[in-house]
Amino acid sequence: MTSLRKLGSSDLEVFPLSLGGNVFGWTADEAASFAVLDAYTAAGGNFVDTADSYSAWIEGNSGGESETVIGKWLKARGNRSDVVIATKVSQHPEYQGLSAANIIAAADASLRRLGTDYIDLYYTHFDKPDVPVEEIITALDELVRVGKVRYIAASNISPERLEASLAFSDRAGLARYVALQPHYNLVSRDTYEGELQAVAERFGLAAVPYFALASGFLTGKYRPGTTVDSARAEGAAKHLQTERGQKVLTALDEIAQAHEAPVATVALAWLAAQPTVAAPIASARTVEQLPALLGVADLTLTDAEVSRLTDASA
């Protein structure tokens, strides 16, 4: 059985791949979402990531569709205690921002959609620098104290605001961030490496990177002259135009061939080998897309292979 990884200073133990729920209620309908969730958990997965705003960007959606699908699945399977559910606050059209009142109201709305009385990991989705960190942390601490949230985390936050938040938690004896969700992958390293990663390391935070496969580019399916049928194709294909993107693909191909593994598995394995990273996030809209993601749990790259990819992506 795959070893679970401890998430920062929390007592949460998570599978080394977090299943992204952004596609549920978007490019994966309810039946497809249930099938993906079933296959993921059958393989030992236990860490599902969503947000209250998924997928408000689709015409006809109002936000919360992903949470609703996950909630229905949890109820149908009766497995709530077996799954670590992470969701986020600040971007839902009706619950914008990080004021104390909004954080509390948004959490209650997420709990209703998820059909549960607690959230395992609750992220501030996008930091709002106009709200004092003291107000944000105090509101999150209240959710922890009443049992609606087990642990808190941050995503899309500056190193300065993250450090200020952690320092206030320590000073005031309030709930403290245990994890950070940064944008981080082989073709986007400066979005995490450097000061932000240093703060996470110093305070013992676990990193749970999103866009781990660069909107699909790091699956290897985007090649010169190919057309990919995906809602994210335009964003992924742009990396083909860069020297870095081409170097990374070449290195991924070589290492994937050596391991007889999918390119996506190797890209995720590089990420999983980076300091502070506990579990990259990747999503699948079909069961067929899952094995390449789940493979990260069993693939350990050599130091030389990690260095080869690091150099190619520099």
VOGU-3710 file (C-alpha; in Angstrom, 3 decimals, decimal comma):
1> mtslrklgss> 0,000/0,000/0,000  1,247/3,490/-0,843  2,670/5,401/2,105  0,642/8,426/3,119  2,448/11,706/3,748  1,996/13,875/6,823  0,642/17,299/5,918  2,891/19,853/7,600  2,367/20,102/11,355  -1,175/18,683/11,161
11> dlevfplslg> -2,189/15,128/11,936  -3,648/14,758/8,429  -2,047/11,954/6,417  -2,560/12,266/2,685  -1,972/10,306/-0,486  0,951/11,763/-2,509  -1,437/12,929/-5,237  -4,283/15,307/-4,408  -7,206/14,872/-6,792  -8,247/18,220/-8,254
21> gnvfgwtade> -11,993/18,810/-8,143  -12,007/21,790/-10,504  -13,355/19,614/-13,340  -16,323/18,256/-11,364  -19,466/19,973/-12,613  -17,445/21,504/-15,453  -15,775/19,164/-17,971  -16,806/16,094/-15,948  -20,533/15,639/-15,303  -21,826/13,986/-12,138
31> aasfavlday> -21,543/10,410/-13,414  -18,000/10,941/-14,755  -17,008/12,710/-11,515  -18,312/9,820/-9,395  -16,369/7,339/-11,555  -13,123/9,320/-11,174  -13,602/9,695/-7,409  -14,350/5,972/-7,080  -11,256/4,980/-9,062  -9,033/7,422/-7,156
41> taaggnfvdt> -10,124/6,146/-3,739  -9,987/2,509/-4,887  -6,297/3,104/-5,682  -5,677/4,385/-2,142  -6,253/8,087/-2,792  -7,758/10,101/0,058  -7,056/13,811/-0,640  -9,635/15,727/-2,702  -9,160/19,416/-3,498  -11,954/21,816/-4,437
51> adsysawieg> -13,081/25,431/-3,914  -16,369/27,197/-3,359  -15,941/29,074/-6,659  -15,604/25,954/-8,875  -17,006/26,351/-11,526  -18,575/29,808/-11,499  -16,762/30,716/-14,743  -19,069/28,513/-16,803  -22,216/30,047/-18,246  -25,203/28,836/-16,269
61> nsggesetvi> -23,127/27,926/-13,209  -23,179/29,974/-10,023  -20,209/28,489/-8,131  -20,137/25,558/-5,756  -20,904/22,950/-8,426  -17,765/20,960/-7,611  -18,499/20,925/-3,872  -22,065/19,804/-4,590  -20,874/16,870/-6,718  -18,349/15,834/-4,077
71> gkwlkargnr> -21,015/16,129/-1,369  -23,390/13,866/-3,278  -20,595/11,349/-3,807  -19,619/11,353/-0,106  -23,241/10,745/0,849  -23,692/7,977/-1,724  -20,504/6,184/-0,672  -20,759/6,818/3,088  -17,013/7,375/3,282  -16,665/10,895/4,709
81> sdvviatkvs> -14,214/9,897/7,444  -11,918/8,192/4,911  -11,400/11,270/2,711  -9,475/14,483/3,414  -11,545/17,267/1,876  -9,851/20,593/1,107  -11,831/23,609/-0,062  -11,273/27,356/-0,308  -12,813/30,751/0,428  -12,707/34,236/-1,192
91> qhpeyqglsa> -13,753/33,761/-4,825  -17,376/32,546/-4,812  -19,542/35,174/-6,567  -21,774/35,505/-3,479  -18,952/35,206/-0,952  -16,188/37,458/-2,225  -13,242/38,412/-0,054  -11,770/37,538/3,303  -13,656/39,685/5,789  -14,407/37,779/8,987
101> aniiaaadas> -18,143/37,734/8,255  -17,595/36,451/4,729  -15,217/33,676/5,837  -17,784/32,380/8,348  -20,716/32,614/5,896  -18,758/31,024/3,031  -17,652/28,123/5,235  -21,262/27,424/6,214  -22,272/27,465/2,542  -19,439/25,055/1,656
111> lrrlgtdyid> -20,460/22,715/4,476  -24,027/22,636/3,158  -22,922/21,836/-0,377  -20,474/19,185/0,808  -23,124/17,674/3,046  -20,730/17,448/5,976  -20,238/19,139/9,333  -16,484/19,687/8,987  -13,876/20,654/6,388  -10,491/18,984/6,822
121> lyythfdkpd> -8,389/21,736/5,235  -9,716/25,243/4,574  -7,682/27,558/2,341  -7,843/31,274/1,795  -8,061/30,992/-2,008  -6,624/34,382/-2,961  -5,242/36,679/-0,292  -6,881/40,095/0,080  -4,170/42,504/1,253  -6,774/45,120/2,226
131> vpveeiital> -7,956/42,817/5,044  -5,622/42,663/8,067  -4,114/39,214/8,632  -5,370/39,492/12,218  -8,987/39,573/11,016  -8,504/36,636/8,650  -6,725/34,406/11,159  -9,154/35,233/13,975  -12,119/34,238/11,785  -10,427/31,035/10,662
141> delvrvgkvr> -9,545/30,243/14,265  -13,212/30,577/15,209  -14,116/27,959/12,589  -11,489/25,631/14,042  -12,632/26,206/17,618  -16,265/25,313/16,838  -15,213/22,229/14,886  -16,297/23,320/11,404  -12,688/23,269/10,132  -9,873/20,977/11,228
151> yiaasnispe> -6,883/22,826/9,763  -6,286/26,052/7,851  -4,080/26,841/4,879  -3,309/29,574/2,342  -3,076/29,800/-1,436  -1,948/32,663/-3,678  -0,347/34,760/-0,955  2,838/36,832/-0,806  5,752/35,708/1,374  5,315/38,831/3,504
161> rleaslafsd> 1,613/38,262/4,177  2,171/34,560/4,788  4,903/35,240/7,338  2,803/37,956/9,022  -0,132/35,523/9,280  2,003/32,801/10,827  3,630/35,240/13,254  0,220/36,528/14,396  -1,072/32,979/14,921  1,940/32,199/17,082
171> raglaryval> 1,698/35,466/19,031  -2,011/35,164/19,685  -2,095/31,408/20,199  -4,601/30,975/17,354  -4,956/28,405/14,563  -1,953/28,445/12,251  -1,615/27,645/8,571  -0,293/24,106/8,068  -0,155/24,101/4,276  0,342/26,341/1,273
181> qphynlvsrd> -1,084/25,862/-2,212  1,211/27,594/-4,700  1,245/27,641/-8,499  4,262/25,409/-9,143  5,463/23,043/-11,860  8,394/22,364/-14,176  7,581/25,323/-16,424  6,563/27,679/-13,610  9,161/27,556/-10,861  9,523/31,204/-9,885
191> tyegelqava> 5,878/31,207/-8,744  7,039/29,254/-5,672  10,799/28,830/-5,451  12,642/31,537/-3,564  11,160/33,576/-0,744  7,749/31,881/-0,621  9,277/28,410/-0,454  11,728/29,646/2,182  8,875/30,839/4,422  7,092/27,492/4,006
201> erfglaavpy> 10,280/25,640/4,884  11,042/27,837/7,888  7,573/27,407/9,381  7,134/23,734/8,493  4,301/24,205/5,981  3,470/21,509/3,447  3,168/22,633/-0,164  0,300/21,270/-2,262  1,027/22,724/-5,730  -1,728/23,501/-8,222
211> falasgfltg> -1,292/23,597/-12,015  1,109/20,713/-11,318  0,873/19,638/-14,965  0,739/23,169/-16,419  -2,861/22,822/-17,667  -1,919/19,542/-19,363  1,309/20,602/-21,082  3,370/18,335/-18,830  1,345/15,276/-19,822  3,306/15,316/-23,082
221> kyrpgttvds> 0,192/15,321/-25,260  0,950/18,802/-26,634  3,429/18,478/-29,470  4,182/20,578/-32,556  1,488/20,011/-35,165  -0,973/18,337/-32,794  -4,414/19,569/-31,784  -5,769/18,661/-28,356  -9,468/18,734/-27,530  -9,377/20,371/-24,092
231> araegaakhl> -10,889/23,416/-22,422  -7,342/24,306/-21,339  -5,571/23,642/-24,644  -4,691/27,267/-25,395  -2,978/27,797/-22,036  -1,067/24,531/-22,257  0,057/24,856/-25,874  1,780/28,215/-25,291  4,642/26,388/-23,542  5,513/24,727/-26,861
241> qtergqkvlt> 6,658/28,123/-28,118  9,309/28,498/-25,423  12,822/27,075/-25,316  12,245/26,007/-21,720  9,098/24,100/-22,661  10,886/22,203/-25,405  13,867/21,353/-23,166  11,562/20,121/-20,428  9,637/17,889/-22,854  12,885/16,375/-24,139
251> aldeiaqahe> 14,094/15,595/-20,621  10,691/14,216/-19,605  10,618/11,958/-22,672  14,061/10,518/-21,888  13,279/9,803/-18,245  9,786/8,487/-18,995  11,287/6,058/-21,504  13,877/4,867/-18,960  11,132/4,113/-16,421  8,551/2,961/-18,985
261> apvatvalaw> 6,260/5,512/-17,335  3,936/8,205/-18,679  5,401/11,686/-19,092  2,817/13,077/-16,637  3,978/10,658/-13,927  7,567/11,837/-14,300  6,550/15,529/-14,167  4,594/14,904/-10,961  7,457/12,853/-9,500  9,842/15,780/-10,000
271> laaqptvaap> 7,404/18,010/-8,137  6,923/15,460/-5,353  10,712/15,374/-4,883  10,979/19,126/-4,235  11,508/20,491/-0,695  8,256/21,064/1,255  6,013/19,409/-1,381  3,615/16,883/0,156  1,222/16,197/-2,715  0,859/17,815/-6,132
281> iasartveql> -2,717/18,463/-7,298  -3,866/17,086/-10,643  -7,336/16,562/-12,039  -8,846/13,908/-14,287  -12,109/14,242/-16,137  -12,119/10,547/-17,096  -11,034/7,359/-15,337  -8,627/6,703/-18,219  -6,613/9,810/-17,280  -6,069/8,652/-13,698
291> pallgvadlt> -3,313/5,988/-13,902  -0,706/8,474/-15,154  -1,481/10,692/-12,148  -1,659/7,917/-9,560  1,710/6,611/-10,760  3,479/9,385/-8,828  2,867/7,357/-5,672  5,162/4,586/-6,931  7,779/6,435/-8,979  10,898/7,747/-7,240
301> ltdaevsrlt> 13,326/9,549/-9,525  17,073/9,241/-9,016  18,995/12,326/-7,901  20,465/12,528/-11,403  17,009/12,470/-12,992  15,724/15,178/-10,654  18,785/17,279/-11,528  18,301/16,663/-15,260  14,743/18,023/-15,080  15,763/20,888/-12,807
311> dasa> 18,463/21,941/-15,275  16,125/21,626/-18,272  13,532/23,814/-16,573  15,950/26,498/-15,409
//
